[in-house]
């Protein structure tokens, strides 16, 4: 059974490369209010239409040494990184869940997180159409597939979004600046529908920890530069992914330590 699950995971990784390339397109074009189907992909520098050979996930970037085949302008590394991370996330999701209906939930979860992360990195925006589509899909799936009571996911929807809204409000009142975007709030509400109350709260902890570590490193490396802010979406996505698969055992382990002491 384990060897069969490994085969599924490898297959998912290959599909993840293709979907990762598609998620790059969605994350960029949706923000720019462009069609995700037309026109075909083009170089952002010379506007030359890209051929199928230029669009092979990860391999095209490596083969072209990170430059456009036609104008030799540098290609953003976000494209191969997005493809590789999606591939890895699909593989891990399939390996952890296995062939079951729960896998549908997991792959949709990963897909929405990836698209939102790409958009937030590129444009500092988490597109409403992506998050709302994810919410609708999550709600319908959780009516059908719900390891926890349905009310738990429904409550987590409001708790996840509500907590971030309070943090954003406190930032405005205390720091006199926006500390949390509306897209982050909606993304957390979506996570609540998928993960439930406990893992949504753990996601907030994990995302905050990752964001803080990254922020401290940025301050040390670029201390002389003006603070330009950090998009929180990718840290929310990373925290949510980690929490979804490993949050429960970590919470159990921590509570056992408290009980032991």
Secondary structure by P-SEA (a helix, b strand, c coil): caaaaaaaaaaaaaaaaaaaaaaaaaaccccccccccccccccccccccccccccccaaaaaaaccccccccccccaaaaaaaaaaaaaaaaaaaaccccaaaaaaaaaaaaaaaaaaaaaacccccaaaaaaaaaaaaaaaaccccccaaaaaaaaaaaaaaaaaaaaaaaaccccccccaaaaaaaaaaaaccccaaaaaaaaaaaaaaaaaaaaaaaaccccccccccaaaaaaaaaaaaaccaaaaaaaaaaaaaac
